[in-house]
Amino acid sequence: MHAVVFSLKKDAGITLVEILVSVSILAILIALVVPLSGKAREMGAKAGCVANLKKFGQAVHMRAADTGDVLPAKEWVPQAEGPALGGALWRTQLTPYLPIDAKSETCLAETTPYKGYYNGVHYGWNVLSSGSNRPFKSILAIKSLSQMFLIADVKDAAWQILPHDGGGATITPEKTGGFVFRHGNKANLLFMDGHVEARSIEEIPSANQKDQPLYNAFWRGM
């Protein structure tokens, strides 16, 4: 006959030290993952913005094929001039050539609701790139397609972009000429040849540089 032996040792379970160690490891993992996810969102927003601008660039060139190689006017064009050239502001003139995709209007990096001519459209037109009404500017007259920008990130209600005043240490959103720098202190700009660049305000020719070669190439394509 075998004797039954009962152990009086109890299962201690999870100790406080083990809990604290687990919590510490979890906190470290969160600290590592959260910045990475934020960076991923930022990169995704920037990539989406670049894609939006490239859609606009394609629309500009498709429209040019139908209008004798001219750029959209910056604003209202009388319909009497012909339906191919007419159509309110620049964005409306490009509407027939854009995909039916509302995302092409907005930048995911922008969280402020927009009010103005184009609610929810986060991009503006280079006012000096083309005329208002006739005569329209021909793409063929642009000396360097890779140096003149057309469309860029803008601030609230800035459907058009003008040369900024240089601002210096006193720079404010009102002094940027319409640009908004929402991608790591840089704005995305679409150039006439279809490429997109991210530039800081210091990298954009200001009104103080008027008539200089870099200014004329950037703003007027001259």
C-alpha positions in Angstrom: 0.0 0.0 0.0 1.4 3.4 -1.1 1.1 6.4 1.1 -0.4 9.5 -0.6 1.9 12.5 -0.1 0.3 16.0 -0.3 2.6 18.9 -1.1 2.0 22.0 0.9 3.9 24.2 -1.6 1.5 26.6 -3.3 1.8 28.1 -6.8 3.1 31.6 -6.3 1.6 32.8 -9.6 2.9 36.0 -11.3 5.0 38.1 -9.0 4.9 41.9 -8.8 8.4 42.1 -10.2 7.4 40.1 -13.2 4.5 42.4 -13.8 6.7 45.5 -13.6 9.2 43.9 -16.0 6.4 43.1 -18.5 5.0 46.7 -18.2 8.5 48.1 -18.8 9.1 46.0 -21.9 5.6 47.0 -23.2 6.4 50.7 -22.6 9.7 50.4 -24.5 8.0 48.7 -27.4 5.3 51.4 -27.6 8.0 54.1 -27.4 9.7 52.5 -30.4 6.6 51.8 -32.5 4.7 55.1 -32.1 7.3 57.4 -33.6 7.7 54.9 -36.5 4.0 54.9 -37.2 3.9 58.7 -37.1 6.8 58.8 -39.5 5.0 56.3 -41.8 1.9 58.5 -41.7 3.9 61.6 -42.6 5.7 59.8 -45.5 2.3 58.5 -46.7 0.8 62.0 -46.6 3.8 63.4 -48.5 3.6 60.6 -51.2 -0.1 61.2 -51.6 0.5 64.9 -52.0 3.1 64.3 -54.7 0.6 62.0 -56.5 -2.1 64.7 -56.4 0.3 67.2 -57.9 1.3 64.8 -60.7 -2.4 64.3 -61.5 -2.7 68.1 -61.9 0.4 68.2 -64.1 -1.0 65.5 -66.4 -4.3 67.4 -66.6 -2.4 70.6 -67.6 -0.7 68.9 -70.5 -3.9 67.0 -71.6 -5.7 70.3 -71.7 -2.9 72.0 -73.6 -3.3 69.3 -76.3 -6.9 70.5 -76.8 -6.2 74.3 -76.5 -3.2 75.0 -78.8 -0.6 74.4 -76.1 -1.8 77.2 -73.8 -1.8 77.1 -70.0 -5.0 77.7 -68.1 -5.7 81.3 -67.2 -5.3 82.1 -63.5 -8.9 83.1 -63.2 -12.1 83.9 -65.1 -12.0 83.5 -68.9 -15.0 84.7 -70.7 -17.0 81.8 -72.2 -17.3 83.8 -75.4 -13.7 83.0 -76.1 -14.7 79.4 -76.6 -15.5 76.5 -74.3 -12.1 74.9 -74.7 -10.4 78.0 -73.2 -13.2 79.2 -70.8 -14.1 78.1 -67.4 -13.7 80.2 -64.2 -10.6 79.7 -62.1 -7.7 77.4 -63.0 -9.0 74.4 -61.0 -12.3 74.5 -62.9 -10.5 74.7 -66.2 -8.7 71.4 -65.4 -11.8 69.6 -64.2 -12.5 67.7 -67.4 -9.0 66.3 -67.5 -8.8 65.1 -63.9 -9.8 61.6 -62.6 -13.0 61.5 -60.7 -11.2 61.2 -57.4 -11.8 63.7 -54.6 -8.4 62.7 -53.1 -6.7 64.7 -55.8 -8.0 67.8 -54.2 -6.7 67.3 -50.6 -3.4 66.8 -48.9 -3.5 64.3 -46.0 -0.9 66.4 -44.1 -3.4 69.3 -43.9 -5.8 69.0 -40.9 -7.3 72.5 -41.0 -10.7 72.7 -42.8 -10.4 75.1 -45.7 -12.8 77.9 -46.6 -12.7 80.0 -49.7 -12.9 79.7 -53.5 -12.3 75.9 -53.4 -13.3 74.4 -50.1 -11.1 71.4 -49.4 -8.7 72.1 -52.3 -5.2 72.3 -50.8 -3.4 73.5 -53.9 -2.9 76.9 -55.6 -1.8 78.2 -59.0 1.3 80.2 -59.8 -0.3 83.6 -60.8 2.7 84.6 -62.9 2.9 81.5 -64.9 0.0 82.4 -67.2 -2.2 85.4 -68.0 -5.7 86.2 -67.0 -7.9 86.1 -70.1 -6.2 86.8 -73.4 -3.4 86.5 -74.4 -2.9 83.1 -73.0 0.6 81.9 -72.3 1.9 79.1 -74.6 3.8 76.2 -73.2 6.1 76.6 -76.2 7.1 80.0 -74.8 8.5 78.6 -71.6 12.3 78.4 -71.8 12.8 75.7 -69.2 10.0 73.4 -68.2 12.0 72.0 -65.3 12.5 75.4 -63.6 9.0 77.0 -63.7 6.5 75.8 -61.1 2.7 75.7 -61.7 0.9 74.4 -58.6 1.9 74.0 -55.0 0.7 73.5 -51.4 -1.3 76.6 -50.2 -2.8 78.0 -47.1 -6.5 78.5 -46.4 -8.4 80.0 -49.4 -5.2 80.8 -51.4 -6.3 79.6 -54.8 -3.5 81.5 -56.3 0.2 82.0 -55.4 2.2 85.2 -55.6 5.9 85.9 -54.9 6.5 86.2 -51.1 8.3 89.2 -49.6 11.3 87.4 -48.2 10.0 87.8 -44.7 13.3 86.9 -43.0 13.0 86.6 -39.2 9.5 88.1 -39.3 8.0 85.6 -41.7 4.4 84.8 -41.1 1.8 82.7 -43.0 0.5 86.0 -44.6 3.9 86.7 -46.0 4.5 83.4 -47.8 2.5 84.5 -50.9 0.1 81.7 -50.4 2.5 78.8 -49.9 2.0 76.6 -46.8 4.9 74.4 -45.6 3.2 71.3 -44.2 5.8 68.7 -45.1 8.6 69.0 -42.6 8.7 72.8 -43.1 8.6 72.4 -46.8 5.9 72.8 -49.5 5.5 70.5 -52.5 5.7 72.2 -55.8 4.7 70.8 -59.3 7.0 72.0 -62.1 6.0 72.4 -65.8 7.9 69.3 -66.8 5.8 67.2 -64.4 8.4 66.6 -61.6 7.6 67.6 -58.0 10.0 69.1 -55.5 9.7 69.9 -51.7 11.1 73.3 -51.0 11.5 75.5 -47.9 10.6 79.2 -48.1 14.3 80.0 -48.3 14.5 77.9 -51.5 11.8 79.9 -53.2 12.7 83.1 -55.1 11.1 86.1 -53.4 9.7 89.4 -54.7 13.0 90.9 -53.5 14.7 89.0 -56.3 12.4 90.3 -59.1 14.0 90.4 -62.5 16.8 88.2 -61.5 17.3 85.1 -63.8 16.4 82.6 -61.1 13.2 84.5 -60.2 12.1 84.8 -63.8 12.8 81.1 -64.6 10.9 80.0 -61.4 7.9 82.3 -61.7 7.6 83.2 -65.3 9.5 80.5 -67.2 11.6 83.1 -68.8 
